[in-house]
Amino acid sequence: MNNKEMLQEIKKRVDGLVGFENASDDDLYYISKKHINWLIEQAEKIQRCQESYSGLDKMYDHWRNKAKELEKQLQQAQAKVEQYENALKKIADINLFEDIDRTTFLILTARKVLRGGKTQ
């Protein structure tokens, strides 16, 4: 008998009791041991499911926070790539041998970017 059938059988027995809410313990005595054991098993399954859900919920929170942290690191890395691209564009636009002052500026800019500073 599957779970649905078992539950239907229990409901039929309980519905057969006149005034179930007001039934005495003696009236409930006629619910079979098999049905009571099955109900206990179902309650235990629910408890295990709730515990599993709680564990999964905590794991979800952990990985959601990890994803936020990785997103922040990605944004930082993208900002750094943009800084490097800007510095390289400035260097590419200059003929290094024509303008010594400009060459010095570019070298200083490159060093600044490599140290984590920002360019204009």
C-alpha positions in Angstrom: 0.0 0.0 0.0 1.4 3.3 -1.0 1.4 6.5 1.2 -1.6 8.0 -0.4 -3.7 4.8 0.1 -2.5 4.5 3.7 -3.5 8.1 4.4 -6.9 7.5 2.8 -7.5 4.4 4.9 -6.6 6.3 8.1 -9.0 9.2 7.1 -11.8 6.7 6.5 -11.3 5.2 10.0 -11.2 8.6 11.6 -14.2 9.8 9.7 -16.0 6.7 10.9 -15.7 8.0 14.4 -18.7 10.1 15.3 -17.6 13.4 16.6 -13.8 12.8 16.2 -12.9 16.0 18.0 -14.9 14.9 21.0 -14.0 11.2 20.8 -12.6 9.7 23.9 -9.3 7.9 24.1 -11.2 4.6 24.1 -12.8 5.5 20.8 -9.4 6.2 19.3 -8.1 2.9 20.6 -9.6 1.2 17.5 -7.2 3.0 15.2 -4.8 0.2 14.2 -1.2 -0.1 15.4 -0.2 -0.3 11.8 -1.7 3.2 11.2 -0.2 4.7 14.2 3.2 3.4 13.3 2.8 4.7 9.8 1.8 8.2 11.1 4.9 8.2 13.4 7.1 7.3 10.4 5.6 10.1 8.4 6.2 12.6 11.2 9.9 11.4 11.4 10.3 11.8 7.7 8.9 15.4 7.9 11.4 16.1 10.7 14.3 14.8 8.6 13.1 16.8 5.6 12.9 20.0 7.7 16.5 19.3 9.0 17.7 18.8 5.5 16.0 21.9 4.3 17.6 23.9 7.1 21.0 22.6 6.1 20.3 23.4 2.5 19.1 26.9 3.4 22.4 27.5 5.3 24.4 26.2 2.3 22.4 28.5 0.0 23.2 31.5 2.2 26.9 30.5 2.2 27.1 30.2 -1.6 25.0 33.3 -2.2 27.5 35.3 0.0 30.4 33.6 -1.8 28.9 34.6 -5.2 28.6 38.3 -4.0 32.2 38.2 -2.9 33.3 36.8 -6.3 31.2 39.4 -8.1 33.0 42.1 -6.1 36.4 40.6 -7.0 35.3 40.4 -10.7 34.4 44.1 -10.7 37.7 45.0 -9.1 39.5 42.9 -11.7 37.5 44.6 -14.5 38.4 48.0 -13.1 42.1 47.1 -13.1 41.9 45.8 -16.7 40.4 49.1 -17.7 43.2 51.0 -16.0 45.8 48.9 -17.8 44.0 49.4 -21.1 44.0 53.2 -20.6 47.6 53.2 -19.7 48.5 51.1 -22.7 46.5 53.4 -25.0 48.4 56.4 -23.7 51.7 54.7 -24.4 50.6 53.5 -27.8 49.6 57.1 -28.8 53.2 58.5 -28.2 56.4 58.2 -30.2 58.7 57.5 -27.3 61.8 58.8 -28.9 60.4 62.2 -30.0 59.4 63.5 -26.5 61.5 62.5 -23.5 59.2 64.3 -21.1 56.2 62.4 -22.5 58.2 59.1 -22.2 59.0 59.8 -18.6 55.3 60.6 -18.0 54.3 57.3 -19.6 56.8 55.3 -17.6 55.6 56.9 -14.4 51.9 56.3 -15.4 52.7 52.6 -16.1 54.4 52.3 -12.7 51.5 54.0 -10.9 49.0 51.7 -12.6 51.0 48.6 -11.7 51.1 49.7 -8.0 47.3 50.0 -8.1 46.9 53.7 -8.6 44.5 55.2 -11.0 45.2 57.2 -14.2 43.4 60.3 -15.3 
